[in-house]
Amino acid sequence: MSTIKDVARLAGVGVGTASRVISGKGSFSKDAAERVAVAVKQLGFRPSATARALSLRSTGTIGVFVPDFKGPYYGPLLHAIDTELRQYDRHMVVANGCGHDDRRQQALDGVRFLISRDCDGIIIASTALKDVDFVQLRDSFPQLAVVNRDVKGMRSSCFTVDHRAAGKLAAQTLLDQGHRTFAVVSGPASASDNRQRLQGFFEALNEAGVDATKVPVEEGDFAAESGWKAAERLLAAGRPFTALFSANDQMAMGAMSCLAHRGIAVPREVSVLGYDDTDVAAFLSPRLTSVHIPVDEMGLNACRMLLNSCYGMTLRVSREFEPSVVARDSIVRR
């Protein structure tokens, strides 16, 4: 395997000159650049990532923590980040939560793993961590960006949608179709974004004269199976409803399957509204109307912030993300 010394020898330049040409940093003549380029091609030379990291004091990697790799939510986030990094010859290292500890400890362990891998910056998507956890991590590792959370004291590093406003939008969508009796499949009570979307949903109901305290709520864990089980509990309670709001699309999918299994037609008897607008929503039967949350845009802009702060780039960064409703077939007017 050829080394930088071999390139310098063949090009007839010093090792320092060859290194500057290959890295693109520092001064060198046009003639030296051309000779080094020829030598690199002839020798099939590939710079050592380790050597480059040592010389630049940078690994060229951005770490990303997501709670898990299952389901359709985090795929678009990771794809957006990886695509952006590749444009600038940077790479992504990903960790997820695993093990027997609780979700908060899993997240802390995952982020600390990324720090130990010498990532230049880290993007965190976690509902399990507390605000104090983010602040403590930031104090020891400043190059942090947070997706889908609004952390007090770190708002300039946070990229999230207003979930309370999105929850209001969900309720208004159902109200506008004439619905007045509702049920909810909730995500985990510990998830701050889930609490915010439900807060907005119930506020909009109360503003429309619907007593939100009488709306039955069953909790799931964002997985499809929990949506099925939550729907079973709602039906067993015997309280009629014409509209079901699910705190994510996966649980909506499970709930719709349960309703169909029980002979309840969607949307003729019960309209169903999902949340996130993941890829699965457009391919269910009926196709699921869902609140669109631009998680890919949030990830992209978090990535750009770190590209700017870690590598001196000047990419445009946005922190404004608007929820919207993608209308499909799972809701009808009462």
ABEGO torsion letter per residue (X at the ends): XBBAAAAAAAAGBBAAAAAAAAAGBEBBBAAAAAAAAAAAAAAGBBBBAAAAAAAAGBAGBBBBBBABABEAAAAAAAAAAAAAAAAAGBBBBBBBBBEABBAAAAAAAAAAAAAAAGBABBBBBBAABBAAAAAAAAAABABBBBBGBBBBGAAAABBBBBAAAAAAAAAAAAAAAGBABBBBBBBBAABAAAAAAAAAAAAAAAAAGBBAAABBBBBBAGBAAAAAAAAAAAAAAGBBBABBBBABAAAAAAAAAAAAAAGBBOAAABBBBBBGGBAAAAABOBBBBBBBBBAAAAAAAAAAAAAAAAAGBABBBBABBBBBBBBBAABBBX
